Amino acid sequence: MATQTFTVPGRFPSLNEFYRMPPMKQNRVKQKCDEAVAWAAKGARIHRMERVRIRCAWFEPNHRRDLDNVCFGKKFVCDGLVKAGVLIDDKPRYVVGFVDEFAYDEENPRIVVTLETA
């Protein structure tokens, strides 16, 4: 099974934070998050993959946010990978599943994304 890994620095807004934003701000935030993923993937020289399982390790600075709100960021990961040209699309034909892992790092919140060939 071939794998490729890259890291997105920082963290994304939670589901609750995102839906509390006005629609115009939601759009700006989504574009910013998608671009952060795309640039991180390009910077790591991630190659195009046909069918993948996406594993995300969400490193939060503390225990304040519910984990299901944190992993809402998968939407940004998928859209950013399409934007970077790593995935053709994020439909089930190309993304067969997800695995989420959670850890805490107060000084270095980040998202470590591993793409596994399915």
GITAGI-V713963 format. One record per residue. N is the residue number from 1. RES is the residue in three letters. SS is DSSP state (~ for helix, > for strand, _ for the rest). PHI is phi as a letter, one per 30 degrees, with the letter a starting at -180 (999 if undefined). Layout:
{{N/RES/SS/PHI} {N/RES/SS/PHI}}
This chain:
{{1/MET/_/999} {2/ALA/_/d} {3/THR/>/b} {4/GLN/>/b} {5/THR/>/b} {6/PHE/>/b} {7/THR/>/b} {8/VAL/>/c} {9/PRO/>/d} {10/GLY/_/i} {11/ARG/_/b} {12/PHE/_/c} {13/PRO/_/d} {14/SER/_/d} {15/LEU/~/e} {16/ASN/~/d} {17/GLU/~/d} {18/PHE/~/d} {19/TYR/~/d} {20/ARG/~/d} {21/MET/_/d} {22/PRO/_/d} {23/PRO/~/e} {24/MET/~/d} {25/LYS/~/d} {26/GLN/~/e} {27/ASN/~/d} {28/ARG/~/d} {29/VAL/~/d} {30/LYS/~/d} {31/GLN/~/d} {32/LYS/~/d} {33/CYS/~/d} {34/ASP/~/e} {35/GLU/~/d} {36/ALA/~/d} {37/VAL/~/d} {38/ALA/~/e} {39/TRP/~/d} {40/ALA/~/d} {41/ALA/~/d} {42/LYS/~/d} {43/GLY/~/d} {44/ALA/_/d} {45/ARG/_/h} {46/ILE/_/d} {47/HIS/_/d} {48/ARG/_/e} {49/MET/_/b} {50/GLU/_/d} {51/ARG/_/b} {52/VAL/>/b} {53/ARG/>/c} {54/ILE/>/c} {55/ARG/>/c} {56/CYS/>/c} {57/ALA/>/c} {58/TRP/>/c} {59/PHE/>/c} {60/GLU/>/c} {61/PRO/_/d} {62/ASN/_/a} {63/HIS/_/c} {64/ARG/_/d} {65/ARG/_/c} {66/ASP/_/d} {67/LEU/~/d} {68/ASP/~/d} {69/ASN/~/d} {70/VAL/~/d} {71/CYS/~/d} {72/PHE/~/e} {73/GLY/~/d} {74/LYS/~/e} {75/LYS/~/d} {76/PHE/~/d} {77/VAL/~/d} {78/CYS/~/d} {79/ASP/~/d} {80/GLY/~/d} {81/LEU/~/d} {82/VAL/~/d} {83/LYS/~/d} {84/ALA/~/d} {85/GLY/_/i} {86/VAL/_/d} {87/LEU/_/c} {88/ILE/_/d} {89/ASP/_/a} {90/ASP/_/c} {91/LYS/_/d} {92/PRO/_/e} {93/ARG/_/d} {94/TYR/_/c} {95/VAL/>/c} {96/VAL/>/c} {97/GLY/>/l} {98/PHE/>/b} {99/VAL/>/b} {100/ASP/>/c} {101/GLU/>/b} {102/PHE/>/b} {103/ALA/>/b} {104/TYR/>/b} {105/ASP/_/b} {106/GLU/_/e} {107/GLU/_/c} {108/ASN/_/b} {109/PRO/_/d} {110/ARG/>/a} {111/ILE/>/b} {112/VAL/>/c} {113/VAL/>/c} {114/THR/>/c} {115/LEU/>/c} {116/GLU/>/c} {117/THR/>/d} {118/ALA/_/c}}
